[in-house]
């Protein structure tokens, strides 16, 4: 029987660093509108067998790092009481392709788009990606703020 690398890693309780932490963190964060959603979302991932308890601890450490970063940068409101949150939702382009920002928060005619990064910085590539999101949201009539959130580097970069 063929098994995916992730299935083998989970079966052996391999630390998250050896599988793709970013993918699991994105999946988890996609379930979180406010900080109160964090613990139930991770418990679901454990109950579904997506992660082990040991891997849960690593993910919770990453979440704490994200919370500290947002608090230090004055952005903790992103997870406290946003008006409308769209996590990992496709945006259809005029060419028929789709783009999928990690998180878009909408307050009236203002949209704030966030893209999380858990690995190394690749500024040019990531900035281009965010600029595409900005253009799409502007075409929808929103005034847009966009941010790259580098969790491991404890850095937030605003993209214009």
Backbone as numpy.savetxt, mean C-alpha at the origin, in Angstrom:
# Nx Ny Nz CAx CAy CAz Cx Cy Cz
3.01 -32.79 -7.99 2.17 -31.61 -7.99 3.05 -30.37 -7.99
2.71 -29.39 -8.79 3.43 -28.13 -8.83 2.90 -27.23 -7.72
3.82 -26.55 -7.06 3.43 -25.63 -6.01 4.16 -24.32 -6.24
3.52 -23.24 -5.87 4.18 -21.94 -6.01 5.25 -21.79 -4.96
6.18 -20.92 -5.23 7.25 -20.64 -4.27 6.66 -20.17 -2.94
5.64 -19.34 -3.00 5.03 -18.83 -1.77 4.44 -19.95 -0.93
3.78 -20.92 -1.58 3.23 -22.03 -0.82 4.32 -22.80 -0.10
5.43 -23.07 -0.79 6.54 -23.77 -0.15 7.10 -22.97 1.00
7.27 -21.68 0.80 7.81 -20.82 1.85 6.91 -20.81 3.07
5.59 -20.70 2.85 4.67 -20.68 3.97 4.70 -22.02 4.70
4.77 -23.11 3.96 4.78 -24.42 4.58 6.00 -24.60 5.48
7.11 -23.97 5.12 8.33 -24.09 5.90 8.48 -22.95 6.89
7.48 -22.07 6.99 7.52 -20.93 7.90 8.73 -20.05 7.64
9.04 -19.85 6.37 10.17 -19.02 5.96 9.89 -17.57 6.33
10.88 -16.83 6.83 10.65 -15.42 7.15 10.21 -14.64 5.93
9.45 -13.59 6.18 8.92 -12.78 5.08 10.00 -12.19 4.20
11.17 -11.92 4.75 12.21 -11.30 3.95 12.59 -12.16 2.75
12.40 -13.47 2.84 12.79 -14.34 1.73 11.67 -14.53 0.72
10.46 -14.15 1.05 9.41 -14.10 0.04 9.13 -12.63 -0.21
8.09 -12.30 -0.84 7.91 -10.91 -1.19 7.06 -10.19 -0.15
7.74 -9.56 0.79 7.07 -8.79 1.84 6.18 -7.72 1.23
6.66 -7.06 0.21 5.88 -5.98 -0.41 4.52 -6.43 -0.90
4.47 -7.59 -1.52 3.19 -8.09 -2.03 2.20 -8.32 -0.89
2.66 -8.96 0.17 1.77 -9.22 1.30 1.37 -7.93 2.02
2.31 -7.01 2.14 1.98 -5.74 2.78 0.95 -4.97 1.95
1.11 -4.97 0.62 0.13 -4.30 -0.23 -1.25 -4.96 -0.10
-1.25 -6.28 -0.07 -2.51 -7.01 0.08 -3.18 -6.64 1.40
-2.38 -6.58 2.44 -2.91 -6.24 3.77 -3.41 -4.80 3.80
-2.58 -3.87 3.32 -2.96 -2.47 3.35 -4.19 -2.19 2.49
-4.41 -3.00 1.48 -5.60 -2.83 0.63 -6.88 -3.09 1.42
-6.77 -3.77 2.53 -7.94 -4.08 3.37 -8.15 -3.06 4.48
-7.28 -2.05 4.54 -7.29 -1.11 5.65 -7.71 0.28 5.19
-8.83 0.74 5.72 -9.24 2.13 5.49 -8.78 3.01 6.65
-8.92 2.50 7.88 -8.46 3.20 9.07 -7.59 2.24 9.87
-6.86 2.77 10.86 -5.98 1.93 11.67 -6.76 0.82 12.37
-8.04 1.05 12.69 -8.85 0.03 13.36 -9.06 -1.21 12.50
-8.86 -1.08 11.20 -9.02 -2.22 10.29 -7.79 -3.11 10.25
-6.66 -2.64 10.78 -5.38 -3.35 10.62 -5.37 -4.72 11.27
-5.72 -4.80 12.54 -5.65 -6.08 13.25 -6.65 -7.10 12.70
-7.91 -6.73 12.48 -8.83 -7.71 11.88 -8.36 -8.21 10.51
-7.76 -7.31 9.71 -7.29 -7.72 8.38 -6.16 -8.73 8.48
-5.23 -8.52 9.40 -4.13 -9.48 9.52 -4.62 -10.79 10.12
-5.57 -10.73 11.03 -6.14 -11.97 11.59 -6.83 -12.79 10.50
-7.48 -12.11 9.55 -8.09 -12.83 8.43 -7.02 -13.54 7.60
-5.90 -12.86 7.38 -4.82 -13.46 6.59 -4.25 -14.69 7.30
-4.15 -14.64 8.62 -3.68 -15.80 9.39 -4.72 -16.92 9.30
-6.00 -16.57 9.53 -7.08 -17.57 9.51 -7.21 -18.25 8.14
-6.93 -17.49 7.07 -7.02 -18.04 5.72 -5.77 -18.83 5.34
-4.77 -18.84 6.21 -3.54 -19.57 5.93 -2.61 -18.85 4.98
-2.84 -17.56 4.78 -1.98 -16.77 3.88 -0.62 -16.48 4.51
-0.63 -16.32 5.84 0.60 -16.07 6.58 0.58 -16.85 7.89
1.76 -17.06 8.45 1.88 -17.72 9.75 1.91 -16.67 10.85
1.87 -17.11 12.10 1.95 -16.18 13.23 3.31 -15.46 13.23
4.37 -16.17 12.91 5.69 -15.54 12.86 5.73 -14.46 11.78
5.13 -14.73 10.64 5.09 -13.75 9.57 4.17 -12.59 9.94
3.13 -12.87 10.71 2.24 -11.83 11.21 3.04 -10.82 12.03
3.94 -11.30 12.87 4.75 -10.39 13.69 5.61 -9.47 12.83
6.20 -10.01 11.78 7.01 -9.19 10.87 6.15 -8.13 10.20
4.98 -8.52 9.77 4.09 -7.55 9.12 3.64 -6.47 10.09
3.38 -6.85 11.34 2.97 -5.85 12.32 4.10 -4.88 12.62
5.34 -5.35 12.57 6.48 -4.45 12.74 6.53 -3.44 11.58
6.26 -3.91 10.38 6.23 -3.01 9.22 5.11 -1.98 9.36
3.96 -2.42 9.87 2.86 -1.49 10.08 3.23 -0.45 11.12
3.90 -0.85 12.19 4.34 0.11 13.21 5.30 1.12 12.60
6.20 0.64 11.75 7.14 1.55 11.08 6.37 2.54 10.21
5.35 2.08 9.51 4.53 2.96 8.68 3.80 3.98 9.54
3.22 3.53 10.65 2.50 4.44 11.53 3.44 5.51 12.10
4.63 5.12 12.50 5.60 6.08 13.04 6.00 7.10 11.97
6.24 6.62 10.76 6.60 7.52 9.67 5.50 8.53 9.41
4.27 8.06 9.30 3.15 8.96 9.01 2.94 9.96 10.14
3.11 9.51 11.37 2.96 10.43 12.51 4.06 11.49 12.49
5.30 11.07 12.27 6.42 12.01 12.24 6.25 13.04 11.12
5.68 12.62 9.98 5.51 13.52 8.83 4.17 14.25 8.82
3.37 14.07 9.88 2.08 14.75 9.95 1.04 14.21 9.00
1.14 12.94 8.64 0.21 12.33 7.68 -0.65 11.22 8.31
-0.67 11.12 9.63 -1.44 10.05 10.27 -2.93 10.14 9.96
-3.40 11.34 9.57 -4.82 11.50 9.21 -5.21 10.65 8.00
-4.24 10.21 7.22 -4.55 9.36 6.08 -5.28 8.09 6.51
-5.06 7.64 7.74 -5.68 6.40 8.22 -6.59 6.61 9.41
-6.94 7.86 9.69 -7.80 8.11 10.85 -9.25 8.26 10.40
-9.53 9.23 9.57 -10.93 9.45 9.17 -11.02 10.02 7.76
-10.46 9.32 6.79 -10.59 9.84 5.42 -12.04 9.75 4.96
-12.43 10.65 4.05 -13.80 10.64 3.57 -14.10 9.40 2.73
-13.46 9.28 1.60 -13.65 8.11 0.72 -12.28 7.52 0.46
-12.16 6.21 0.64 -10.89 5.52 0.40 -11.11 4.48 -0.68
-10.21 4.45 -1.64 -10.21 3.44 -2.69 -8.82 2.79 -2.66
-8.76 1.55 -2.21 -7.51 0.80 -2.16 -7.44 -0.18 -3.31
-6.33 -0.13 -4.05 -6.08 -1.10 -5.13 -7.26 -1.21 -6.10
-7.79 -0.07 -6.52 -8.91 -0.05 -7.46 -8.39 0.39 -8.82
-8.78 -0.33 -9.85 -8.35 -0.01 -11.21 -8.96 1.30 -11.69
-8.15 2.08 -12.42 -8.62 3.27 -13.12 -8.44 2.98 -14.60
-9.52 3.08 -15.34 -9.49 2.82 -16.78 -8.98 4.07 -17.50
-7.97 3.88 -18.34 -7.41 5.01 -19.10 -8.18 5.19 -20.39
-7.91 6.29 -21.07 -8.59 6.56 -22.34 -8.16 5.58 -23.43
-7.04 4.87 -23.22 -6.57 3.89 -24.20 -7.07 2.48 -23.90
-7.87 2.36 -22.83 -8.41 1.05 -22.48 -7.55 0.25 -21.52
-6.41 0.78 -21.15 -5.56 0.11 -20.16 -6.01 0.51 -18.77
-5.48 -0.19 -17.77 -5.82 0.16 -16.40 -4.57 0.51 -15.61
-4.75 1.38 -14.64 -3.72 1.75 -13.67 -4.31 1.46 -12.30
-3.47 1.04 -11.34 -3.97 0.67 -10.03 -3.13 1.30 -8.91
-3.51 2.49 -8.46 -2.80 3.09 -7.32 -3.05 2.27 -6.05
-2.11 2.33 -5.11 -2.27 1.60 -3.86 -3.42 2.15 -3.03
-3.49 3.48 -2.91 -4.52 4.10 -2.09 -4.86 5.47 -2.67
-6.16 5.73 -2.81 -6.63 7.05 -3.21 -7.68 7.47 -2.18
-7.47 8.67 -1.62 -8.42 9.22 -0.65 -9.06 10.44 -1.30
-10.38 10.47 -1.27 -11.11 11.55 -1.94 -11.86 12.36 -0.90
-11.66 13.68 -0.97 -12.36 14.62 -0.11 -12.90 15.71 -1.01
-14.15 15.59 -1.38 -14.75 16.56 -2.30 -14.10 16.47 -3.66
-13.44 17.54 -4.08 -12.79 17.55 -5.39 -11.28 17.36 -5.28
-10.80 16.98 -4.10 -9.38 16.73 -3.89 -9.13 15.24 -3.72
-8.16 14.74 -4.45 -7.77 13.33 -4.33 -6.31 13.28 -3.88
-6.03 12.43 -2.91 -4.67 12.19 -2.47 -4.34 10.76 -2.83
-3.29 10.57 -3.62 -2.90 9.24 -4.07 -1.59 8.86 -3.38
-1.54 7.62 -2.91 -0.37 7.13 -2.18 0.08 5.83 -2.82
1.37 5.71 -2.98 1.95 4.45 -3.45 3.00 4.02 -2.43
2.81 2.83 -1.87 3.73 2.30 -0.86 4.88 1.57 -1.53
6.06 1.73 -0.96 7.24 1.01 -1.42 7.91 0.38 -0.21
8.19 -0.91 -0.29 8.78 -1.63 0.83 10.21 -2.07 0.56
10.67 -1.89 -0.66 12.04 -2.25 -1.01 12.90 -1.03 -1.19
13.84 -1.13 -2.09 14.76 -0.04 -2.36 14.09 1.06 -3.18
14.66 2.24 -3.11 14.14 3.38 -3.89 14.54 3.25 -5.35
13.60 3.56 -6.22 13.83 3.67 -7.66 13.10 4.92 -8.11
13.62 6.10 -7.72 12.88 7.35 -7.86 12.30 7.60 -9.25
13.08 7.46 -10.29 12.58 7.81 -11.63 11.38 6.96 -12.01
11.48 5.67 -11.81 10.39 4.75 -12.16 9.15 5.04 -11.33
9.33 5.18 -10.03 8.19 5.38 -9.14 7.56 6.75 -9.35
8.38 7.77 -9.59 7.84 9.11 -9.83 7.00 9.14 -11.10
7.47 8.46 -12.13 6.71 8.37 -13.39 5.36 7.70 -13.16
5.36 6.64 -12.39 4.12 5.92 -12.07 3.13 6.86 -11.37
3.60 7.61 -10.39 2.73 8.53 -9.66 2.24 9.66 -10.56
3.09 10.15 -11.44 2.67 11.21 -12.36 1.54 10.72 -13.28
1.60 9.46 -13.67 0.50 8.88 -14.46 -0.79 8.87 -13.66
-0.72 8.50 -12.38 -1.91 8.52 -11.52 -2.45 9.94 -11.39
-1.55 10.91 -11.22 -1.96 12.31 -11.10 -2.74 12.74 -12.34
-2.19 12.45 -13.52 -2.87 12.84 -14.76 -4.25 12.20 -14.88
-4.34 10.93 -14.56 -5.63 10.24 -14.64 -6.66 10.87 -13.71
-6.25 11.15 -12.49 -7.18 11.74 -11.53 -7.53 13.18 -11.90
-6.58 13.91 -12.46 -6.88 15.27 -12.93 -7.88 15.23 -14.09
-7.75 14.25 -14.96 -8.70 14.09 -16.06 -10.11 13.81 -15.55
-10.20 13.27 -14.35 -11.50 13.02 -13.73 -12.03 14.25 -13.00
-11.23 15.32 -12.99 -11.68 16.56 -12.38 -11.19 16.82 -10.96
-10.28 16.01 -10.48 -9.76 16.19 -9.12 -8.52 17.08 -9.09
-8.37 17.81 -8.00 -7.11 18.43 -7.65 -6.34 17.33 -6.93
-5.08 17.09 -7.30 -4.40 15.88 -6.83 -3.12 16.19 -6.06
-2.95 15.48 -4.95 -1.69 15.41 -4.22 -1.25 13.96 -4.34
0.06 13.74 -4.53 0.56 12.37 -4.69 1.83 12.18 -3.86
1.93 10.99 -3.26 3.06 10.70 -2.38 3.58 9.29 -2.58
4.89 9.17 -2.57 5.56 7.88 -2.48 5.91 7.69 -1.02
5.56 6.54 -0.47 5.84 6.24 0.93 6.81 5.07 0.98
8.07 5.38 1.31 9.12 4.37 1.43 9.18 3.95 2.89
8.60 2.81 3.21 8.50 2.39 4.61 9.87 2.04 5.18
10.64 1.22 4.49 11.95 0.79 5.00 12.90 1.97 5.19
12.83 2.94 4.30 13.72 4.11 4.39 13.14 5.20 5.29
11.90 4.98 5.78 11.23 5.97 6.63 11.21 7.34 5.96
10.68 7.35 4.73 10.69 8.56 3.92 9.38 8.69 3.15
8.88 9.92 3.07 7.71 10.24 2.25 8.15 11.29 1.25
7.86 11.05 -0.02 8.23 11.98 -1.07 6.98 12.45 -1.79
6.74 13.76 -1.79 5.60 14.30 -2.53 6.00 14.43 -3.99
5.11 13.99 -4.87 5.35 14.05 -6.32 4.44 15.12 -6.90
5.02 15.94 -7.75 4.24 17.01 -8.39 4.27 16.84 -9.88
